[in-house]
């Protein structure tokens, strides 16, 4: 790997290490509702929203009311976004004269953004009006991220409170997350992105004449405002079709670094938020360590595999050079922007799939089979490294509960986590959470292999690589990631519908047991630690959870991986 | 017509979600009000082994 590649990775680690605890402390204060100097700025705005929506911010909810509030909010968001796409040609702010979007594609897109997935079966600049992108997609990018963080706050309250019935108020958590965290941070970051060259305007297409005498249409639009929340909210849906490989979305290596930082900072910072909210910072350090170790391992694997390229190409003497030179970044260059090269592309691929972000700055379909398998496996781990905003920490805490349960079985004692006994109800909910995603992903992959439009239209490649494209698509949708492997035509009736179902199940069938878990934990009284208590802040616990994460993923997904990227790698 | 199918799909899905909320409520069981209001007894505070080793 080049010195520049190492420098980027080390700089990213240092900046996150310095800033994540600070942001984590701020977010903990937001969720605990303590007094803040910013109350004078945000307080009146929040009170205005509560009055307009008739929300009593002092009234907390039980878990089931919290869940139903989230479901109701999501339904309204879906309907508004669906309708906006269906009638966009008659709405204002459509300088590119975009037509109404077809029903199946509108369904897929509305579900995709409402579930924080941002899977895109369309080209943004060629399908959607500026109004739809700004007030439809971008608004959902804020509120779907905020909803995920609200669920996380509820779960942490379930762990930190004792002998109570309520886990907070969904509407208050939603408003405070949006007003106090996502909006101000996104506003500042959008301005920084504009300074690096990301466009932000209201233009339609600008027709220009090329040097060769042809004409070309250059798209414009309000991109930086969408780009900032796209990364900070781990959304991933871009204004442009090629996502963060587009020079208007990610123009330079410096913008690439900043956007990578934006993808990772909130999920990592939430580990420290957790430590503060449960009044034991060591727990936060342990969670951060688990996230960090898995993310760093996946990043290094992807970077090295792409820098290594395909050794058979040099051996066969086909005239393809994979060594670093003045004109080439070296390694496997196919599908990668020259300004990023294999290291920055590999680091992005691992980060975006570990966070449920899903944006791409290179085409993963062109990676080496093993290099492409790492982002795929990273999603299959359940996106806990560090995971999407809120939902990633939820997944990791649930796996931590499973880990203490397994450890409890080993030593023959009732397992406990943060002083709460883990009993039958909790483990049933954990089991639902862990089994739902693999079930929906694997079932839909299996059905899709029999659907004629999948083999005739959707898959670009035959054999193992084509099967990997299919595995990747449903894994991405089922984990609410949105990362596209490329090479798959998703805009068909079957793929639009099946992927929408995967996204819906992957979002709500995981959030509901999570909130139920918060509901059962919040009732429990805390038991004092004893000699038999398994400490959950030690390196041993970190190793145990990482082991559980890997074993759960391997047991569920190894067979399907063997038919896709593993067999393809072996055939090289 | 396609819009109606989409609406039906979404209504059906969120209907299943509400059923899942009820199912999870059943797993959790009813609130034990007494347990929430009374402090833990010493016997409860002292954790018992989950099983007896053979």
Interface residues (C-beta under 8 A of the other chain):
Chain A: X64 X67 X68 X71 X74 X75 X78 X79 X82 X86 X102 X103 X104 X106 X107 X163 X164 X165 X408 X409 X412 X413 X414 X415 X416 X421 X425 X428 X429 X432 X497 X500 X501 X504 X508 X509 X512 X513 X516 X519 X520 X523 X525 X527 X528 X530 X532
Chain B: X2 X3 X5 X6 X9 X10 X13 X14 X17 X18 X20 X21 X24 X25 X27 X28 X29 X31 X32 X35 X36 X37 X39 X40 X44 X45 X46 X47 X48 X49 X50 X51 X52 X53
